Amino acid sequence: MSLWAAGLVAVAGAGMMPLAAAQDVPLRALVERFENARTQFDAAALGSTLAPDYEEISPVGDVDCSATSSVTGQRH
């Protein structure tokens, strides 16, 4: 590849997000929304972020069946 072509590729690619990274944007936003809700103990935000049938398993094996149980501490 000539120096001119390499420079053109570098300029054309500058500022463009790779396809894989662009596809990760919604997932990263969801993870950030979940983590913010979890760390701020925001039951309403968790309820709107997680699926209705979301289940979380604690390190000791307790199953939390509601989206807000990890915030409120309720176990099922």
Distance bins in CASP14 RR format, pairs under 12 A and 6 or more apart:
PFRMAT RR
TARGET T0000
AUTHOR 0000-0000-0000
RMODE 2
METHOD distances of the structure
MODEL  1
1 7 0 0 0 0 1 0 0 0 0 0 0
1 8 0 0 0 0 1 0 0 0 0 0 0
1 9 1 0 0 1 0 0 0 0 0 0 0
1 10 0 0 0 0 0 1 0 0 0 0 0
2 8 0 0 0 0 1 0 0 0 0 0 0
2 9 0 0 0 0 0 1 0 0 0 0 0
3 9 0 0 0 0 0 1 0 0 0 0 0
3 10 0 0 0 0 0 1 0 0 0 0 0
4 10 0 0 0 0 0 1 0 0 0 0 0
4 11 0 0 0 0 0 1 0 0 0 0 0
5 11 0 0 0 0 0 1 0 0 0 0 0
5 12 0 0 0 0 0 1 0 0 0 0 0
6 12 0 0 0 0 0 1 0 0 0 0 0
6 13 0 0 0 0 0 1 0 0 0 0 0
7 13 0 0 0 0 1 0 0 0 0 0 0
7 14 0 0 0 0 1 0 0 0 0 0 0
8 14 0 0 0 0 0 1 0 0 0 0 0
9 16 0 0 0 0 0 1 0 0 0 0 0
10 16 0 0 0 0 0 1 0 0 0 0 0
15 21 0 0 0 0 0 1 0 0 0 0 0
15 22 0 0 0 0 0 1 0 0 0 0 0
16 22 0 0 0 0 1 0 0 0 0 0 0
17 23 0 0 0 0 1 0 0 0 0 0 0
17 24 0 0 0 0 1 0 0 0 0 0 0
17 25 0 0 0 0 1 0 0 0 0 0 0
18 24 0 0 0 0 1 0 0 0 0 0 0
18 25 0 0 0 0 0 1 0 0 0 0 0
19 25 0 0 0 0 0 1 0 0 0 0 0
20 27 0 0 0 0 0 1 0 0 0 0 0
21 27 0 0 0 0 0 1 0 0 0 0 0
21 28 0 0 0 0 1 0 0 0 0 0 0
22 28 0 0 0 0 0 1 0 0 0 0 0
24 30 0 0 0 0 0 1 0 0 0 0 0
24 31 0 0 0 0 1 0 0 0 0 0 0
24 32 0 0 0 0 0 1 0 0 0 0 0
25 31 0 0 0 0 0 1 0 0 0 0 0
25 32 0 0 0 0 0 1 0 0 0 0 0
26 32 0 0 0 0 0 1 0 0 0 0 0
26 33 0 0 0 0 0 1 0 0 0 0 0
27 33 0 0 0 0 0 1 0 0 0 0 0
27 34 0 0 0 0 0 1 0 0 0 0 0
28 34 0 0 0 0 0 1 0 0 0 0 0
28 35 0 0 0 0 0 1 0 0 0 0 0
29 35 0 0 0 0 0 1 0 0 0 0 0
29 36 0 0 0 0 0 1 0 0 0 0 0
29 49 0 0 0 0 0 1 0 0 0 0 0
30 36 0 0 0 0 0 1 0 0 0 0 0
30 37 0 0 0 0 0 1 0 0 0 0 0
30 45 0 0 0 0 0 1 0 0 0 0 0
30 48 0 0 0 0 0 1 0 0 0 0 0
30 49 1 0 0 1 0 0 0 0 0 0 0
30 50 0 0 0 0 1 0 0 0 0 0 0
30 51 0 0 0 0 0 1 0 0 0 0 0
31 37 0 0 0 0 0 1 0 0 0 0 0
31 38 0 0 0 0 0 1 0 0 0 0 0
31 49 0 0 0 0 1 0 0 0 0 0 0
31 50 0 0 0 0 0 1 0 0 0 0 0
32 38 0 0 0 0 0 1 0 0 0 0 0
32 39 0 0 0 0 0 1 0 0 0 0 0
32 45 0 0 0 0 0 1 0 0 0 0 0
32 49 0 0 0 0 0 1 0 0 0 0 0
33 39 0 0 0 0 0 1 0 0 0 0 0
33 40 0 0 0 0 0 1 0 0 0 0 0
33 42 0 0 0 0 1 0 0 0 0 0 0
33 45 1 0 0 1 0 0 0 0 0 0 0
33 46 0 0 0 0 1 0 0 0 0 0 0
33 47 0 0 0 0 0 1 0 0 0 0 0
33 48 0 0 0 0 1 0 0 0 0 0 0
33 49 1 0 1 0 0 0 0 0 0 0 0
33 50 0 0 0 0 1 0 0 0 0 0 0
34 40 0 0 0 0 0 1 0 0 0 0 0
34 42 0 0 0 0 0 1 0 0 0 0 0
34 45 0 0 0 0 1 0 0 0 0 0 0
34 46 1 0 0 1 0 0 0 0 0 0 0
34 47 0 0 0 0 0 1 0 0 0 0 0
34 48 0 0 0 0 0 1 0 0 0 0 0
34 49 1 0 1 0 0 0 0 0 0 0 0
34 50 1 0 0 1 0 0 0 0 0 0 0
34 51 0 0 0 0 0 1 0 0 0 0 0
34 54 0 0 0 0 1 0 0 0 0 0 0
34 56 0 0 0 0 0 1 0 0 0 0 0
34 67 0 0 0 0 1 0 0 0 0 0 0
34 70 0 0 0 0 0 1 0 0 0 0 0
34 71 0 0 0 0 0 1 0 0 0 0 0
35 42 0 0 0 0 0 1 0 0 0 0 0
35 45 0 0 0 0 0 1 0 0 0 0 0
35 46 0 0 0 0 0 1 0 0 0 0 0
35 49 0 0 0 0 1 0 0 0 0 0 0
35 70 0 0 0 0 0 1 0 0 0 0 0
36 42 1 0 0 1 0 0 0 0 0 0 0
36 45 1 0 0 1 0 0 0 0 0 0 0
36 46 0 0 0 0 1 0 0 0 0 0 0
36 49 0 0 0 0 1 0 0 0 0 0 0
36 71 0 0 0 0 0 1 0 0 0 0 0
37 43 0 0 0 0 1 0 0 0 0 0 0
37 44 0 0 0 0 1 0 0 0 0 0 0
37 45 1 1 0 0 0 0 0 0 0 0 0
37 46 1 0 1 0 0 0 0 0 0 0 0
37 47 1 0 0 1 0 0 0 0 0 0 0
37 48 0 0 0 0 1 0 0 0 0 0 0
37 49 1 0 1 0 0 0 0 0 0 0 0
37 50 0 0 0 0 1 0 0 0 0 0 0
37 67 0 0 0 0 1 0 0 0 0 0 0
37 68 0 0 0 0 1 0 0 0 0 0 0
37 70 0 0 0 0 1 0 0 0 0 0 0
37 71 1 0 0 1 0 0 0 0 0 0 0
38 45 0 0 0 0 1 0 0 0 0 0 0
38 46 1 0 0 1 0 0 0 0 0 0 0
38 47 0 0 0 0 0 1 0 0 0 0 0
38 49 0 0 0 0 1 0 0 0 0 0 0
38 50 0 0 0 0 1 0 0 0 0 0 0
38 54 0 0 0 0 0 1 0 0 0 0 0
38 56 0 0 0 0 1 0 0 0 0 0 0
38 64 0 0 0 0 0 1 0 0 0 0 0
38 67 0 0 0 0 0 1 0 0 0 0 0
38 68 0 0 0 0 0 1 0 0 0 0 0
38 69 0 0 0 0 0 1 0 0 0 0 0
38 70 1 0 0 1 0 0 0 0 0 0 0
38 71 1 0 0 1 0 0 0 0 0 0 0
38 72 0 0 0 0 0 1 0 0 0 0 0
39 45 0 0 0 0 0 1 0 0 0 0 0
39 46 0 0 0 0 0 1 0 0 0 0 0
39 70 0 0 0 0 0 1 0 0 0 0 0
39 71 0 0 0 0 1 0 0 0 0 0 0
40 46 0 0 0 0 1 0 0 0 0 0 0
40 49 0 0 0 0 0 1 0 0 0 0 0
40 71 0 0 0 0 1 0 0 0 0 0 0
41 68 0 0 0 0 1 0 0 0 0 0 0
41 69 0 0 0 0 0 1 0 0 0 0 0
41 70 0 0 0 0 1 0 0 0 0 0 0
41 71 1 0 1 0 0 0 0 0 0 0 0
41 72 0 0 0 0 1 0 0 0 0 0 0
41 73 0 0 0 0 1 0 0 0 0 0 0
42 48 0 0 0 0 1 0 0 0 0 0 0
42 49 0 0 0 0 1 0 0 0 0 0 0
42 50 0 0 0 0 0 1 0 0 0 0 0
42 67 0 0 0 0 0 1 0 0 0 0 0
42 68 0 0 0 0 1 0 0 0 0 0 0
42 70 0 0 0 0 0 1 0 0 0 0 0
42 71 1 0 0 1 0 0 0 0 0 0 0
42 72 0 0 0 0 0 1 0 0 0 0 0
43 49 0 0 0 0 0 1 0 0 0 0 0
43 50 0 0 0 0 0 1 0 0 0 0 0
43 66 0 0 0 0 1 0 0 0 0 0 0
43 67 1 0 0 1 0 0 0 0 0 0 0
43 68 1 1 0 0 0 0 0 0 0 0 0
43 69 0 0 0 0 1 0 0 0 0 0 0
43 70 0 0 0 0 1 0 0 0 0 0 0
43 71 1 0 1 0 0 0 0 0 0 0 0
43 72 1 0 0 1 0 0 0 0 0 0 0
43 73 0 0 0 0 0 1 0 0 0 0 0
43 74 0 0 0 0 0 1 0 0 0 0 0
44 50 0 0 0 0 0 1 0 0 0 0 0
44 67 0 0 0 0 1 0 0 0 0 0 0
44 68 0 0 0 0 1 0 0 0 0 0 0
44 71 0 0 0 0 1 0 0 0 0 0 0
44 72 0 0 0 0 0 1 0 0 0 0 0
45 67 0 0 0 0 1 0 0 0 0 0 0
45 68 0 0 0 0 1 0 0 0 0 0 0
45 70 0 0 0 0 0 1 0 0 0 0 0
45 71 0 0 0 0 1 0 0 0 0 0 0
46 52 0 0 0 0 0 1 0 0 0 0 0
46 54 0 0 0 0 1 0 0 0 0 0 0
46 56 0 0 0 0 0 1 0 0 0 0 0
46 64 0 0 0 0 0 1 0 0 0 0 0
46 66 0 0 0 0 1 0 0 0 0 0 0
46 67 1 0 1 0 0 0 0 0 0 0 0
46 68 1 0 1 0 0 0 0 0 0 0 0
46 69 0 0 0 0 1 0 0 0 0 0 0
46 70 1 0 0 1 0 0 0 0 0 0 0
46 71 1 0 1 0 0 0 0 0 0 0 0
46 72 0 0 0 0 1 0 0 0 0 0 0
46 73 0 0 0 0 0 1 0 0 0 0 0
47 54 0 0 0 0 1 0 0 0 0 0 0
47 66 0 0 0 0 1 0 0 0 0 0 0
47 67 1 0 1 0 0 0 0 0 0 0 0
47 68 1 0 0 1 0 0 0 0 0 0 0
47 69 0 0 0 0 0 1 0 0 0 0 0
47 70 0 0 0 0 0 1 0 0 0 0 0
47 71 0 0 0 0 1 0 0 0 0 0 0
47 72 0 0 0 0 0 1 0 0 0 0 0
48 54 0 0 0 0 0 1 0 0 0 0 0
48 67 0 0 0 0 1 0 0 0 0 0 0
48 68 0 0 0 0 0 1 0 0 0 0 0
49 67 1 0 0 1 0 0 0 0 0 0 0
49 68 0 0 0 0 0 1 0 0 0 0 0
49 70 0 0 0 0 0 1 0 0 0 0 0
49 71 0 0 0 0 0 1 0 0 0 0 0
50 56 0 0 0 0 1 0 0 0 0 0 0
50 64 0 0 0 0 0 1 0 0 0 0 0
50 65 0 0 0 0 0 1 0 0 0 0 0
50 66 0 0 0 0 1 0 0 0 0 0 0
50 67 1 1 0 0 0 0 0 0 0 0 0
50 68 0 0 0 0 1 0 0 0 0 0 0
50 69 0 0 0 0 0 1 0 0 0 0 0
50 70 0 0 0 0 1 0 0 0 0 0 0
50 71 0 0 0 0 0 1 0 0 0 0 0
51 65 0 0 0 0 0 1 0 0 0 0 0
51 66 0 0 0 0 0 1 0 0 0 0 0
51 67 1 0 0 1 0 0 0 0 0 0 0
52 65 0 0 0 0 0 1 0 0 0 0 0
52 66 0 0 0 0 1 0 0 0 0 0 0
52 67 1 0 0 1 0 0 0 0 0 0 0
52 68 0 0 0 0 0 1 0 0 0 0 0
53 65 0 0 0 0 1 0 0 0 0 0 0
53 66 0 0 0 0 1 0 0 0 0 0 0
53 67 0 0 0 0 1 0 0 0 0 0 0
54 63 0 0 0 0 0 1 0 0 0 0 0
54 64 0 0 0 0 1 0 0 0 0 0 0
54 65 0 0 0 0 1 0 0 0 0 0 0
54 66 1 0 0 1 0 0 0 0 0 0 0
54 67 1 0 1 0 0 0 0 0 0 0 0
54 68 0 0 0 0 1 0 0 0 0 0 0
54 69 0 0 0 0 1 0 0 0 0 0 0
54 70 0 0 0 0 1 0 0 0 0 0 0
55 61 0 0 0 0 0 1 0 0 0 0 0
55 62 0 0 0 0 0 1 0 0 0 0 0
55 63 1 0 1 0 0 0 0 0 0 0 0
55 64 1 0 0 1 0 0 0 0 0 0 0
55 65 1 0 1 0 0 0 0 0 0 0 0
55 66 0 0 0 0 1 0 0 0 0 0 0
55 67 0 0 0 0 1 0 0 0 0 0 0
55 69 0 0 0 0 1 0 0 0 0 0 0
55 70 0 0 0 0 0 1 0 0 0 0 0
55 75 0 0 0 0 0 1 0 0 0 0 0
55 76 0 0 0 0 1 0 0 0 0 0 0
56 62 0 0 0 0 1 0 0 0 0 0 0
56 63 1 0 0 1 0 0 0 0 0 0 0
56 64 1 0 1 0 0 0 0 0 0 0 0
56 65 0 0 0 0 1 0 0 0 0 0 0
56 66 0 0 0 0 1 0 0 0 0 0 0
56 67 0 0 0 0 1 0 0 0 0 0 0
56 68 0 0 0 0 0 1 0 0 0 0 0
56 69 1 0 0 1 0 0 0 0 0 0 0
56 70 1 0 1 0 0 0 0 0 0 0 0
56 71 0 0 0 0 0 1 0 0 0 0 0
56 73 0 0 0 0 0 1 0 0 0 0 0
56 74 0 0 0 0 0 1 0 0 0 0 0
56 75 0 0 0 0 0 1 0 0 0 0 0
56 76 0 0 0 0 0 1 0 0 0 0 0
57 63 1 0 1 0 0 0 0 0 0 0 0
57 64 1 0 0 1 0 0 0 0 0 0 0
57 65 0 0 0 0 0 1 0 0 0 0 0
57 69 0 0 0 0 0 1 0 0 0 0 0
57 70 0 0 0 0 0 1 0 0 0 0 0
57 75 0 0 0 0 0 1 0 0 0 0 0
57 76 0 0 0 0 0 1 0 0 0 0 0
58 64 1 0 0 1 0 0 0 0 0 0 0
58 65 0 0 0 0 0 1 0 0 0 0 0
58 69 0 0 0 0 1 0 0 0 0 0 0
58 70 0 0 0 0 1 0 0 0 0 0 0
58 73 0 0 0 0 1 0 0 0 0 0 0
58 75 0 0 0 0 1 0 0 0 0 0 0
58 76 0 0 0 0 0 1 0 0 0 0 0
59 70 0 0 0 0 0 1 0 0 0 0 0
60 75 0 0 0 0 0 1 0 0 0 0 0
61 75 0 0 0 0 1 0 0 0 0 0 0
62 69 0 0 0 0 1 0 0 0 0 0 0
62 70 0 0 0 0 0 1 0 0 0 0 0
62 73 0 0 0 0 1 0 0 0 0 0 0
62 74 0 0 0 0 0 1 0 0 0 0 0
62 75 1 0 1 0 0 0 0 0 0 0 0
62 76 0 0 0 0 1 0 0 0 0 0 0
63 69 0 0 0 0 1 0 0 0 0 0 0
63 70 0 0 0 0 0 1 0 0 0 0 0
63 74 0 0 0 0 0 1 0 0 0 0 0
63 75 1 0 0 1 0 0 0 0 0 0 0
63 76 1 0 0 1 0 0 0 0 0 0 0
64 70 1 0 1 0 0 0 0 0 0 0 0
64 71 0 0 0 0 1 0 0 0 0 0 0
64 72 0 0 0 0 1 0 0 0 0 0 0
64 73 1 0 0 1 0 0 0 0 0 0 0
64 74 1 0 0 1 0 0 0 0 0 0 0
64 75 1 0 0 1 0 0 0 0 0 0 0
64 76 1 0 0 1 0 0 0 0 0 0 0
65 73 0 0 0 0 0 1 0 0 0 0 0
65 74 0 0 0 0 1 0 0 0 0 0 0
65 75 0 0 0 0 1 0 0 0 0 0 0
65 76 1 0 1 0 0 0 0 0 0 0 0
66 72 0 0 0 0 1 0 0 0 0 0 0
66 73 0 0 0 0 1 0 0 0 0 0 0
66 74 1 0 0 1 0 0 0 0 0 0 0
66 75 0 0 0 0 1 0 0 0 0 0 0
66 76 1 0 0 1 0 0 0 0 0 0 0
67 74 0 0 0 0 0 1 0 0 0 0 0
67 76 0 0 0 0 0 1 0 0 0 0 0
68 74 1 0 0 1 0 0 0 0 0 0 0
68 75 0 0 0 0 0 1 0 0 0 0 0
68 76 0 0 0 0 0 1 0 0 0 0 0
69 75 1 0 0 1 0 0 0 0 0 0 0
69 76 1 0 0 1 0 0 0 0 0 0 0
70 76 0 0 0 0 0 1 0 0 0 0 0
END
